[in-house]
């Protein structure tokens, strides 16, 4: 491989790595937003003082947790590239 080809290859790898890091940062930001939404929902349920209601089984909280789990897997997959 010529030096020019090596430079092109290195630039492509660098661009790919930067794109992966950008995706990972976006995933982390989305996870933070989902955690905030989940905490807000829990607080909302607590403020309504729903007696005997398991907040962690609330459908909204369950869906938010599932989205967080999907993002976690995506993040782990990207970190291995």
PDB file with SEQRES, HELIX, SHEET and CRYST1 records, atoms N, CA, C and O in Angstrom:
SEQRES   1 A   81  UNK UNK UNK UNK UNK UNK UNK UNK UNK UNK UNK UNK UNK          
SEQRES   2 A   81  UNK UNK UNK UNK UNK UNK UNK UNK UNK UNK UNK UNK UNK          
SEQRES   3 A   81  UNK UNK UNK UNK UNK UNK UNK UNK UNK UNK UNK UNK UNK          
SEQRES   4 A   81  UNK UNK UNK UNK UNK UNK UNK UNK UNK UNK UNK UNK UNK          
SEQRES   5 A   81  UNK UNK UNK UNK UNK UNK UNK UNK UNK UNK UNK UNK UNK          
SEQRES   6 A   81  UNK UNK UNK UNK UNK UNK UNK UNK UNK UNK UNK UNK UNK          
SEQRES   7 A   81  UNK UNK UNK                                                  
HELIX    1 AA1 UNK A    3  UNK A   47  1                                  45    
HELIX    2 AA2 UNK A   55  UNK A   57  5                                   3    
HELIX    3 AA3 UNK A   59  UNK A   79  1                                  21    
CRYST1    1.000    1.000    1.000  90.00  90.00  90.00 P 1           1          
ATOM      1  N   UNK A   1       0.855  -1.175   0.000  1.00  0.00           N  
ATOM      2  CA  UNK A   1       0.000   0.000   0.000  1.00  0.00           C  
ATOM      3  C   UNK A   1       0.902   1.239   0.000  1.00  0.00           C  
ATOM      4  O   UNK A   1       1.843   1.339   0.786  1.00  0.00           O  
ATOM      5  N   UNK A   2       0.596   2.164  -0.885  1.00  0.00           N  
ATOM      6  CA  UNK A   2       1.397   3.389  -0.965  1.00  0.00           C  
ATOM      7  C   UNK A   2       1.084   4.298   0.229  1.00  0.00           C  
ATOM      8  O   UNK A   2       0.111   4.089   0.953  1.00  0.00           O  
ATOM      9  N   UNK A   3       1.910   5.281   0.408  1.00  0.00           N  
ATOM     10  CA  UNK A   3       1.702   6.235   1.511  1.00  0.00           C  
ATOM     11  C   UNK A   3       0.381   6.966   1.325  1.00  0.00           C  
ATOM     12  O   UNK A   3      -0.350   7.179   2.292  1.00  0.00           O  
ATOM     13  N   UNK A   4       0.069   7.348   0.099  1.00  0.00           N  
ATOM     14  CA  UNK A   4      -1.210   8.028  -0.165  1.00  0.00           C  
ATOM     15  C   UNK A   4      -2.382   7.131   0.196  1.00  0.00           C  
ATOM     16  O   UNK A   4      -3.360   7.589   0.786  1.00  0.00           O  
ATOM     17  N   UNK A   5      -2.286   5.853  -0.157  1.00  0.00           N  
ATOM     18  CA  UNK A   5      -3.360   4.909   0.183  1.00  0.00           C  
ATOM     19  C   UNK A   5      -3.471   4.728   1.691  1.00  0.00           C  
ATOM     20  O   UNK A   5      -4.572   4.616   2.229  1.00  0.00           O  
ATOM     21  N   UNK A   6      -2.323   4.700   2.373  1.00  0.00           N  
ATOM     22  CA  UNK A   6      -2.327   4.581   3.831  1.00  0.00           C  
ATOM     23  C   UNK A   6      -2.982   5.799   4.477  1.00  0.00           C  
ATOM     24  O   UNK A   6      -3.732   5.670   5.445  1.00  0.00           O  
ATOM     25  N   UNK A   7      -2.697   6.969   3.941  1.00  0.00           N  
ATOM     26  CA  UNK A   7      -3.300   8.207   4.465  1.00  0.00           C  
ATOM     27  C   UNK A   7      -4.807   8.189   4.251  1.00  0.00           C  
ATOM     28  O   UNK A   7      -5.577   8.532   5.149  1.00  0.00           O  
ATOM     29  N   UNK A   8      -5.219   7.787   3.057  1.00  0.00           N  
ATOM     30  CA  UNK A   8      -6.663   7.706   2.768  1.00  0.00           C  
ATOM     31  C   UNK A   8      -7.325   6.701   3.701  1.00  0.00           C  
ATOM     32  O   UNK A   8      -8.396   6.967   4.246  1.00  0.00           O  
ATOM     33  N   UNK A   9      -6.688   5.549   3.886  1.00  0.00           N  
ATOM     34  CA  UNK A   9      -7.228   4.514   4.771  1.00  0.00           C  
ATOM     35  C   UNK A   9      -7.337   5.041   6.205  1.00  0.00           C  
ATOM     36  O   UNK A   9      -8.350   4.837   6.874  1.00  0.00           O  
ATOM     37  N   UNK A  10      -6.287   5.719   6.669  1.00  0.00           N  
ATOM     38  CA  UNK A  10      -6.286   6.269   8.030  1.00  0.00           C  
ATOM     39  C   UNK A  10      -7.374   7.325   8.190  1.00  0.00           C  
ATOM     40  O   UNK A  10      -8.033   7.382   9.228  1.00  0.00           O  
ATOM     41  N   UNK A  11      -7.568   8.160   7.175  1.00  0.00           N  
ATOM     42  CA  UNK A  11      -8.616   9.189   7.241  1.00  0.00           C  
ATOM     43  C   UNK A  11     -10.006   8.562   7.284  1.00  0.00           C  
ATOM     44  O   UNK A  11     -10.884   9.043   8.000  1.00  0.00           O  
ATOM     45  N   UNK A  12     -10.206   7.493   6.521  1.00  0.00           N  
ATOM     46  CA  UNK A  12     -11.500   6.802   6.544  1.00  0.00           C  
ATOM     47  C   UNK A  12     -11.748   6.196   7.925  1.00  0.00           C  
ATOM     48  O   UNK A  12     -12.852   6.287   8.462  1.00  0.00           O  
ATOM     49  N   UNK A  13     -10.710   5.575   8.495  1.00  0.00           N  
ATOM     50  CA  UNK A  13     -10.849   4.978   9.824  1.00  0.00           C  
ATOM     51  C   UNK A  13     -11.128   6.049  10.862  1.00  0.00           C  
ATOM     52  O   UNK A  13     -11.975   5.870  11.737  1.00  0.00           O  
ATOM     53  N   UNK A  14     -10.415   7.167  10.764  1.00  0.00           N  
ATOM     54  CA  UNK A  14     -10.628   8.273  11.697  1.00  0.00           C  
ATOM     55  C   UNK A  14     -12.052   8.806  11.581  1.00  0.00           C  
ATOM     56  O   UNK A  14     -12.707   9.058  12.592  1.00  0.00           O  
ATOM     57  N   UNK A  15     -12.531   8.979  10.351  1.00  0.00           N  
ATOM     58  CA  UNK A  15     -13.900   9.450  10.141  1.00  0.00           C  
ATOM     59  C   UNK A  15     -14.915   8.467  10.695  1.00  0.00           C  
ATOM     60  O   UNK A  15     -15.908   8.868  11.302  1.00  0.00           O  
ATOM     61  N   UNK A  16     -14.667   7.177  10.488  1.00  0.00           N  
ATOM     62  CA  UNK A  16     -15.560   6.134  11.009  1.00  0.00           C  
ATOM     63  C   UNK A  16     -15.566   6.167  12.533  1.00  0.00           C  
ATOM     64  O   UNK A  16     -16.624   6.100  13.158  1.00  0.00           O  
ATOM     65  N   UNK A  17     -14.374   6.269  13.130  1.00  0.00           N  
ATOM     66  CA  UNK A  17     -14.279   6.317  14.588  1.00  0.00           C  
ATOM     67  C   UNK A  17     -14.996   7.540  15.154  1.00  0.00           C  
ATOM     68  O   UNK A  17     -15.667   7.451  16.183  1.00  0.00           O  
ATOM     69  N   UNK A  18     -14.854   8.670  14.487  1.00  0.00           N  
ATOM     70  CA  UNK A  18     -15.537   9.892  14.940  1.00  0.00           C  
ATOM     71  C   UNK A  18     -17.056   9.729  14.821  1.00  0.00           C  
ATOM     72  O   UNK A  18     -17.803  10.181  15.689  1.00  0.00           O  
ATOM     73  N   UNK A  19     -17.501   9.089  13.755  1.00  0.00           N  
ATOM     74  CA  UNK A  19     -18.939   8.861  13.583  1.00  0.00           C  
ATOM     75  C   UNK A  19     -19.468   7.936  14.670  1.00  0.00           C  
ATOM     76  O   UNK A  19     -20.560   8.152  15.195  1.00  0.00           O  
ATOM     77  N   UNK A  20     -18.700   6.909  15.007  1.00  0.00           N  
ATOM     78  CA  UNK A  20     -19.105   5.987  16.073  1.00  0.00           C  
ATOM     79  C   UNK A  20     -19.198   6.734  17.395  1.00  0.00           C  
ATOM     80  O   UNK A  20     -20.159   6.558  18.144  1.00  0.00           O  
ATOM     81  N   UNK A  21     -18.200   7.571  17.687  1.00  0.00           N  
ATOM     82  CA  UNK A  21     -18.233   8.351  18.934  1.00  0.00           C  
ATOM     83  C   UNK A  21     -19.418   9.310  18.962  1.00  0.00           C  
ATOM     84  O   UNK A  21     -20.048   9.488  20.005  1.00  0.00           O  
ATOM     85  N   UNK A  22     -19.722   9.924  17.832  1.00  0.00           N  
ATOM     86  CA  UNK A  22     -20.893  10.805  17.757  1.00  0.00           C  
ATOM     87  C   UNK A  22     -22.167  10.030  18.062  1.00  0.00           C  
ATOM     88  O   UNK A  22     -23.033  10.513  18.791  1.00  0.00           O  
ATOM     89  N   UNK A  23     -22.280   8.831  17.506  1.00  0.00           N  
ATOM     90  CA  UNK A  23     -23.458   7.991  17.765  1.00  0.00           C  
ATOM     91  C   UNK A  23     -23.534   7.605  19.238  1.00  0.00           C  
ATOM     92  O   UNK A  23     -24.606   7.644  19.842  1.00  0.00           O  
ATOM     93  N   UNK A  24     -22.398   7.236  19.806  1.00  0.00           N  
ATOM     94  CA  UNK A  24     -22.382   6.860  21.221  1.00  0.00           C  
ATOM     95  C   UNK A  24     -22.780   8.039  22.107  1.00  0.00           C  
ATOM     96  O   UNK A  24     -23.515   7.865  23.079  1.00  0.00           O  
ATOM     97  N   UNK A  25     -22.302   9.227  21.776  1.00  0.00           N  
ATOM     98  CA  UNK A  25     -22.681  10.428  22.537  1.00  0.00           C  
ATOM     99  C   UNK A  25     -24.173  10.710  22.410  1.00  0.00           C  
ATOM    100  O   UNK A  25     -24.822  11.088  23.385  1.00  0.00           O  
ATOM    101  N   UNK A  26     -24.714  10.528  21.213  1.00  0.00           N  
ATOM    102  CA  UNK A  26     -26.152  10.738  21.009  1.00  0.00           C  
ATOM    103  C   UNK A  26     -26.957   9.718  21.802  1.00  0.00           C  
ATOM    104  O   UNK A  26     -27.993  10.054  22.377  1.00  0.00           O  
ATOM    105  N   UNK A  27     -26.491   8.488  21.836  1.00  0.00           N  
ATOM    106  CA  UNK A  27     -27.180   7.450  22.604  1.00  0.00           C  
ATOM    107  C   UNK A  27     -27.170   7.800  24.084  1.00  0.00           C  
ATOM    108  O   UNK A  27     -28.191   7.671  24.759  1.00  0.00           O  
ATOM    109  N   UNK A  28     -26.029   8.240  24.593  1.00  0.00           N  
ATOM    110  CA  UNK A  28     -25.936   8.623  26.002  1.00  0.00           C  
ATOM    111  C   UNK A  28     -26.875   9.781  26.322  1.00  0.00           C  
ATOM    112  O   UNK A  28     -27.513   9.792  27.374  1.00  0.00           O  
ATOM    113  N   UNK A  29     -26.961  10.744  25.429  1.00  0.00           N  
ATOM    114  CA  UNK A  29     -27.864  11.878  25.642  1.00  0.00           C  
ATOM    115  C   UNK A  29     -29.319  11.414  25.651  1.00  0.00           C  
ATOM    116  O   UNK A  29     -30.114  11.865  26.475  1.00  0.00           O  
ATOM    117  N   UNK A  30     -29.662  10.516  24.737  1.00  0.00           N  
ATOM    118  CA  UNK A  30     -31.028   9.974  24.689  1.00  0.00           C  
ATOM    119  C   UNK A  30     -31.342   9.179  25.950  1.00  0.00           C  
ATOM    120  O   UNK A  30     -32.449   9.262  26.482  1.00  0.00           O  
ATOM    121  N   UNK A  31     -30.365   8.407  26.431  1.00  0.00           N  
ATOM    122  CA  UNK A  31     -30.564   7.665  27.671  1.00  0.00           C  
ATOM    123  C   UNK A  31     -30.838   8.617  28.828  1.00  0.00           C  
ATOM    124  O   UNK A  31     -31.723   8.368  29.647  1.00  0.00           O  
ATOM    125  N   UNK A  32     -30.083   9.703  28.894  1.00  0.00           N  
ATOM    126  CA  UNK A  32     -30.296  10.688  29.955  1.00  0.00           C  
ATOM    127  C   UNK A  32     -31.712  11.259  29.905  1.00  0.00           C  
ATOM    128  O   UNK A  32     -32.364  11.412  30.938  1.00  0.00           O  
ATOM    129  N   UNK A  33     -32.178  11.571  28.707  1.00  0.00           N  
ATOM    130  CA  UNK A  33     -33.541  12.095  28.559  1.00  0.00           C  
ATOM    131  C   UNK A  33     -34.582  11.066  29.002  1.00  0.00           C  
ATOM    132  O   UNK A  33     -35.573  11.414  29.644  1.00  0.00           O  
ATOM    133  N   UNK A  34     -34.352   9.807  28.660  1.00  0.00           N  
ATOM    134  CA  UNK A  34     -35.292   8.759  29.060  1.00  0.00           C  
ATOM    135  C   UNK A  34     -35.298   8.563  30.571  1.00  0.00           C  
ATOM    136  O   UNK A  34     -36.355   8.363  31.169  1.00  0.00           O  
ATOM    137  N   UNK A  35     -34.118   8.619  31.192  1.00  0.00           N  
ATOM    138  CA  UNK A  35     -34.061   8.521  32.655  1.00  0.00           C  
ATOM    139  C   UNK A  35     -34.807   9.690  33.298  1.00  0.00           C  
ATOM    140  O   UNK A  35     -35.511   9.515  34.292  1.00  0.00           O  
ATOM    141  N   UNK A  36     -34.648  10.872  32.729  1.00  0.00           N  
ATOM    142  CA  UNK A  36     -35.367  12.037  33.250  1.00  0.00           C  
ATOM    143  C   UNK A  36     -36.878  11.854  33.113  1.00  0.00           C  
ATOM    144  O   UNK A  36     -37.633  12.178  34.030  1.00  0.00           O  
ATOM    145  N   UNK A  37     -37.311  11.338  31.975  1.00  0.00           N  
ATOM    146  CA  UNK A  37     -38.740  11.100  31.762  1.00  0.00           C  
ATOM    147  C   UNK A  37     -39.256  10.050  32.738  1.00  0.00           C  
ATOM    148  O   UNK A  37     -40.358  10.183  33.271  1.00  0.00           O  
ATOM    149  N   UNK A  38     -38.467   9.012  32.970  1.00  0.00           N  
ATOM    150  CA  UNK A  38     -38.872   7.965  33.896  1.00  0.00           C  
ATOM    151  C   UNK A  38     -38.963   8.511  35.318  1.00  0.00           C  
ATOM    152  O   UNK A  38     -39.907   8.202  36.046  1.00  0.00           O  
ATOM    153  N   UNK A  39     -37.992   9.315  35.709  1.00  0.00           N  
ATOM    154  CA  UNK A  39     -38.031   9.924  37.043  1.00  0.00           C  
ATOM    155  C   UNK A  39     -39.220  10.870  37.191  1.00  0.00           C  
ATOM    156  O   UNK A  39     -39.856  10.918  38.244  1.00  0.00           O  
ATOM    157  N   UNK A  40     -39.515  11.620  36.133  1.00  0.00           N  
ATOM    158  CA  UNK A  40     -40.666  12.527  36.167  1.00  0.00           C  
ATOM    159  C   UNK A  40     -41.965  11.747  36.309  1.00  0.00           C  
ATOM    160  O   UNK A  40     -42.853  12.147  37.061  1.00  0.00           O  
ATOM    161  N   UNK A  41     -42.078  10.633  35.588  1.00  0.00           N  
ATOM    162  CA  UNK A  41     -43.284   9.796  35.679  1.00  0.00           C  
ATOM    163  C   UNK A  41     -43.424   9.227  37.085  1.00  0.00           C  
ATOM    164  O   UNK A  41     -44.522   9.208  37.643  1.00  0.00           O  
ATOM    165  N   UNK A  42     -42.325   8.766  37.655  1.00  0.00           N  
ATOM    166  CA  UNK A  42     -42.374   8.233  39.027  1.00  0.00           C  
ATOM    167  C   UNK A  42     -42.805   9.316  40.008  1.00  0.00           C  
ATOM    168  O   UNK A  42     -43.620   9.077  40.899  1.00  0.00           O  
ATOM    169  N   UNK A  43     -42.245  10.506  39.829  1.00  0.00           N  
ATOM    170  CA  UNK A  43     -42.614  11.618  40.713  1.00  0.00           C  
ATOM    171  C   UNK A  43     -44.093  11.964  40.550  1.00  0.00           C  
ATOM    172  O   UNK A  43     -44.785  12.237  41.532  1.00  0.00           O  
ATOM    173  N   UNK A  44     -44.567  11.951  39.323  1.00  0.00           N  
ATOM    174  CA  UNK A  44     -45.980  12.221  39.042  1.00  0.00           C  
ATOM    175  C   UNK A  44     -46.867  11.199  39.749  1.00  0.00           C  
ATOM    176  O   UNK A  44     -47.881  11.554  40.352  1.00  0.00           O  
ATOM    177  N   UNK A  45     -46.479   9.945  39.670  1.00  0.00           N  
ATOM    178  CA  UNK A  45     -47.268   8.888  40.309  1.00  0.00           C  
ATOM    179  C   UNK A  45     -47.235   9.039  41.828  1.00  0.00           C  
ATOM    180  O   UNK A  45     -48.241   8.824  42.504  1.00  0.00           O  
ATOM    181  N   UNK A  46     -46.073   9.409  42.356  1.00  0.00           N  
ATOM    182  CA  UNK A  46     -45.970   9.602  43.804  1.00  0.00           C  
ATOM    183  C   UNK A  46     -46.820  10.792  44.258  1.00  0.00           C  
ATOM    184  O   UNK A  46     -47.466  10.746  45.305  1.00  0.00           O  
ATOM    185  N   UNK A  47     -46.808  11.850  43.454  1.00  0.00           N  
ATOM    186  CA  UNK A  47     -47.550  13.045  43.840  1.00  0.00           C  
ATOM    187  C   UNK A  47     -49.058  12.790  43.827  1.00  0.00           C  
ATOM    188  O   UNK A  47     -49.809  13.418  44.573  1.00  0.00           O  
ATOM    189  N   UNK A  48     -49.492  11.863  42.972  1.00  0.00           N  
ATOM    190  CA  UNK A  48     -50.906  11.493  42.959  1.00  0.00           C  
ATOM    191  C   UNK A  48     -51.244  10.546  44.105  1.00  0.00           C  
ATOM    192  O   UNK A  48     -52.408  10.246  44.369  1.00  0.00           O  
ATOM    193  N   UNK A  49     -50.194  10.088  44.777  1.00  0.00           N  
ATOM    194  CA  UNK A  49     -50.338   9.207  45.937  1.00  0.00           C  
ATOM    195  C   UNK A  49     -51.252   8.018  45.639  1.00  0.00           C  
ATOM    196  O   UNK A  49     -52.248   7.766  46.317  1.00  0.00           O  
ATOM    197  N   UNK A  50     -50.860   7.318  44.606  1.00  0.00           N  
ATOM    198  CA  UNK A  50     -51.614   6.124  44.227  1.00  0.00           C  
ATOM    199  C   UNK A  50     -51.262   5.026  45.223  1.00  0.00           C  
ATOM    200  O   UNK A  50     -50.144   4.510  45.225  1.00  0.00           O  
ATOM    201  N   UNK A  51     -52.214   4.679  46.057  1.00  0.00           N  
ATOM    202  CA  UNK A  51     -51.980   3.668  47.079  1.00  0.00           C  
ATOM    203  C   UNK A  51     -52.005   2.265  46.487  1.00  0.00           C  
ATOM    204  O   UNK A  51     -52.877   1.920  45.689  1.00  0.00           O  
ATOM    205  N   UNK A  52     -51.030   1.472  46.898  1.00  0.00           N  
ATOM    206  CA  UNK A  52     -50.979   0.088  46.462  1.00  0.00           C  
ATOM    207  C   UNK A  52     -50.555  -0.096  45.017  1.00  0.00           C  
ATOM    208  O   UNK A  52     -50.637  -1.201  44.482  1.00  0.00           O  
ATOM    209  N   UNK A  53     -50.106   0.968  44.383  1.00  0.00           N  
ATOM    210  CA  UNK A  53     -49.722   0.897  42.970  1.00  0.00           C  
ATOM    211  C   UNK A  53     -48.210   0.785  42.888  1.00  0.00           C  
ATOM    212  O   UNK A  53     -47.492   1.622  43.434  1.00  0.00           O  
ATOM    213  N   UNK A  54     -47.729  -0.236  42.215  1.00  0.00           N  
ATOM    214  CA  UNK A  54     -46.292  -0.437  42.047  1.00  0.00           C  
ATOM    215  C   UNK A  54     -45.812   0.442  40.895  1.00  0.00           C  
ATOM    216  O   UNK A  54     -46.060   0.152  39.725  1.00  0.00           O  
ATOM    217  N   UNK A  55     -45.127   1.507  41.249  1.00  0.00           N  
ATOM    218  CA  UNK A  55     -44.680   2.479  40.257  1.00  0.00           C  
ATOM    219  C   UNK A  55     -43.782   1.828  39.209  1.00  0.00           C  
ATOM    220  O   UNK A  55     -43.842   2.184  38.032  1.00  0.00           O  
ATOM    221  N   UNK A  56     -42.951   0.878  39.629  1.00  0.00           N  
ATOM    222  CA  UNK A  56     -42.026   0.229  38.702  1.00  0.00           C  
ATOM    223  C   UNK A  56     -42.737  -0.662  37.689  1.00  0.00           C  
ATOM    224  O   UNK A  56     -42.126  -1.082  36.706  1.00  0.00           O  
ATOM    225  N   UNK A  57     -44.018  -0.957  37.912  1.00  0.00           N  
ATOM    226  CA  UNK A  57     -44.782  -1.745  36.948  1.00  0.00           C  
ATOM    227  C   UNK A  57     -45.685  -0.871  36.078  1.00  0.00           C  
ATOM    228  O   UNK A  57     -46.436  -1.367  35.238  1.00  0.00           O  
ATOM    229  N   UNK A  58     -45.594   0.426  36.297  1.00  0.00           N  
ATOM    230  CA  UNK A  58     -46.346   1.376  35.479  1.00  0.00           C  
ATOM    231  C   UNK A  58     -45.917   1.210  34.018  1.00  0.00           C  
ATOM    232  O   UNK A  58     -44.724   1.128  33.725  1.00  0.00           O  
ATOM    233  N   UNK A  59     -46.879   1.161  33.117  1.00  0.00           N  
ATOM    234  CA  UNK A  59     -46.601   0.895  31.711  1.00  0.00           C  
ATOM    235  C   UNK A  59     -45.637   1.912  31.106  1.00  0.00           C  
ATOM    236  O   UNK A  59     -44.759   1.546  30.324  1.00  0.00           O  
ATOM    237  N   UNK A  60     -45.794   3.163  31.457  1.00  0.00           N  
ATOM    238  CA  UNK A  60     -44.907   4.202  30.926  1.00  0.00           C  
ATOM    239  C   UNK A  60     -43.472   3.953  31.395  1.00  0.00           C  
ATOM    240  O   UNK A  60     -42.533   4.039  30.605  1.00  0.00           O  
ATOM    241  N   UNK A  61     -43.311   3.646  32.670  1.00  0.00           N  
ATOM    242  CA  UNK A  61     -41.973   3.384  33.216  1.00  0.00           C  
ATOM    243  C   UNK A  61     -41.367   2.144  32.570  1.00  0.00           C  
ATOM    244  O   UNK A  61     -40.180   2.132  32.242  1.00  0.00           O  
ATOM    245  N   UNK A  62     -42.165   1.110  32.388  1.00  0.00           N  
ATOM    246  CA  UNK A  62     -41.682  -0.123  31.753  1.00  0.00           C  
ATOM    247  C   UNK A  62     -41.215   0.155  30.320  1.00  0.00           C  
ATOM    248  O   UNK A  62     -40.165  -0.333  29.903  1.00  0.00           O  
ATOM    249  N   UNK A  63     -41.992   0.937  29.573  1.00  0.00           N  
ATOM    250  CA  UNK A  63     -41.610   1.269  28.194  1.00  0.00           C  
ATOM    251  C   UNK A  63     -40.327   2.102  28.166  1.00  0.00           C  
ATOM    252  O   UNK A  63     -39.454   1.868  27.330  1.00  0.00           O  
ATOM    253  N   UNK A  64     -40.212   3.069  29.071  1.00  0.00           N  
ATOM    254  CA  UNK A  64     -39.009   3.890  29.126  1.00  0.00           C  
ATOM    255  C   UNK A  64     -37.793   3.035  29.463  1.00  0.00           C  
ATOM    256  O   UNK A  64     -36.726   3.203  28.872  1.00  0.00           O  
ATOM    257  N   UNK A  65     -37.954   2.128  30.404  1.00  0.00           N  
ATOM    258  CA  UNK A  65     -36.845   1.251  30.780  1.00  0.00           C  
ATOM    259  C   UNK A  65     -36.440   0.367  29.596  1.00  0.00           C  
ATOM    260  O   UNK A  65     -35.252   0.122  29.383  1.00  0.00           O  
ATOM    261  N   UNK A  66     -37.419  -0.109  28.827  1.00  0.00           N  
ATOM    262  CA  UNK A  66     -37.122  -0.939  27.652  1.00  0.00           C  
ATOM    263  C   UNK A  66     -36.331  -0.134  26.618  1.00  0.00           C  
ATOM    264  O   UNK A  66     -35.392  -0.652  26.014  1.00  0.00           O  
ATOM    265  N   UNK A  67     -36.705   1.115  26.417  1.00  0.00           N  
ATOM    266  CA  UNK A  67     -35.973   1.968  25.469  1.00  0.00           C  
ATOM    267  C   UNK A  67     -34.538   2.191  25.946  1.00  0.00           C  
ATOM    268  O   UNK A  67     -33.603   2.183  25.146  1.00  0.00           O  
ATOM    269  N   UNK A  68     -34.375   2.387  27.236  1.00  0.00           N  
ATOM    270  CA  UNK A  68     -33.039   2.571  27.806  1.00  0.00           C  
ATOM    271  C   UNK A  68     -32.206   1.308  27.583  1.00  0.00           C  
ATOM    272  O   UNK A  68     -31.028   1.390  27.236  1.00  0.00           O  
ATOM    273  N   UNK A  69     -32.817   0.152  27.780  1.00  0.00           N  
ATOM    274  CA  UNK A  69     -32.107  -1.114  27.581  1.00  0.00           C  
ATOM    275  C   UNK A  69     -31.662  -1.288  26.130  1.00  0.00           C  
ATOM    276  O   UNK A  69     -30.551  -1.751  25.871  1.00  0.00           O  
ATOM    277  N   UNK A  70     -32.521  -0.919  25.193  1.00  0.00           N  
ATOM    278  CA  UNK A  70     -32.164  -1.010  23.766  1.00  0.00           C  
ATOM    279  C   UNK A  70     -30.985  -0.092  23.469  1.00  0.00           C  
ATOM    280  O   UNK A  70     -30.044  -0.483  22.778  1.00  0.00           O  
ATOM    281  N   UNK A  71     -31.039   1.117  23.989  1.00  0.00           N  
ATOM    282  CA  UNK A  71     -29.940   2.057  23.768  1.00  0.00           C  
ATOM    283  C   UNK A  71     -28.646   1.555  24.403  1.00  0.00           C  
ATOM    284  O   UNK A  71     -27.564   1.766  23.857  1.00  0.00           O  
ATOM    285  N   UNK A  72     -28.754   0.900  25.543  1.00  0.00           N  
ATOM    286  CA  UNK A  72     -27.575   0.340  26.203  1.00  0.00           C  
ATOM    287  C   UNK A  72     -26.905  -0.701  25.308  1.00  0.00           C  
ATOM    288  O   UNK A  72     -25.683  -0.715  25.166  1.00  0.00           O  
ATOM    289  N   UNK A  73     -27.713  -1.567  24.710  1.00  0.00           N  
ATOM    290  CA  UNK A  73     -27.178  -2.599  23.812  1.00  0.00           C  
ATOM    291  C   UNK A  73     -26.530  -1.949  22.585  1.00  0.00           C  
ATOM    292  O   UNK A  73     -25.458  -2.368  22.149  1.00  0.00           O  
ATOM    293  N   UNK A  74     -27.177  -0.937  22.040  1.00  0.00           N  
ATOM    294  CA  UNK A  74     -26.607  -0.230  20.891  1.00  0.00           C  
ATOM    295  C   UNK A  74     -25.260   0.388  21.259  1.00  0.00           C  
ATOM    296  O   UNK A  74     -24.299   0.306  20.495  1.00  0.00           O  
ATOM    297  N   UNK A  75     -25.203   1.001  22.427  1.00  0.00           N  
ATOM    298  CA  UNK A  75     -23.974   1.646  22.889  1.00  0.00           C  
ATOM    299  C   UNK A  75     -22.861   0.609  23.047  1.00  0.00           C  
ATOM    300  O   UNK A  75     -21.736   0.833  22.601  1.00  0.00           O  
ATOM    301  N   UNK A  76     -23.173  -0.520  23.678  1.00  0.00           N  
ATOM    302  CA  UNK A  76     -22.190  -1.588  23.866  1.00  0.00           C  
ATOM    303  C   UNK A  76     -21.696  -2.115  22.526  1.00  0.00           C  
ATOM    304  O   UNK A  76     -20.502  -2.362  22.355  1.00  0.00           O  
ATOM    305  N   UNK A  77     -22.604  -2.285  21.584  1.00  0.00           N  
ATOM    306  CA  UNK A  77     -22.224  -2.781  20.262  1.00  0.00           C  
ATOM    307  C   UNK A  77     -21.277  -1.808  19.568  1.00  0.00           C  
ATOM    308  O   UNK A  77     -20.269  -2.216  18.993  1.00  0.00           O  
ATOM    309  N   UNK A  78     -21.606  -0.530  19.625  1.00  0.00           N  
ATOM    310  CA  UNK A  78     -20.744   0.478  19.003  1.00  0.00           C  
ATOM    311  C   UNK A  78     -19.378   0.545  19.662  1.00  0.00           C  
ATOM    312  O   UNK A  78     -18.373   0.773  18.990  1.00  0.00           O  
ATOM    313  N   UNK A  79     -19.336   0.347  20.978  1.00  0.00           N  
ATOM    314  CA  UNK A  79     -18.061   0.446  21.674  1.00  0.00           C  
ATOM    315  C   UNK A  79     -17.112  -0.690  21.292  1.00  0.00           C  
ATOM    316  O   UNK A  79     -15.905  -0.591  21.514  1.00  0.00           O  
ATOM    317  N   UNK A  80     -17.647  -1.756  20.725  1.00  0.00           N  
ATOM    318  CA  UNK A  80     -16.813  -2.891  20.310  1.00  0.00           C  
ATOM    319  C   UNK A  80     -16.281  -2.740  18.891  1.00  0.00           C  
ATOM    320  O   UNK A  80     -15.421  -3.512  18.467  1.00  0.00           O  
ATOM    321  N   UNK A  81     -16.783  -1.753  18.153  1.00  0.00           N  
ATOM    322  CA  UNK A  81     -16.318  -1.572  16.763  1.00  0.00           C  
ATOM    323  C   UNK A  81     -14.938  -0.965  16.702  1.00  0.00           C  
ATOM    324  O   UNK A  81     -14.406  -0.749  15.613  1.00  0.00           O  
TER     325      UNK A  81                                                      
END                                                                             
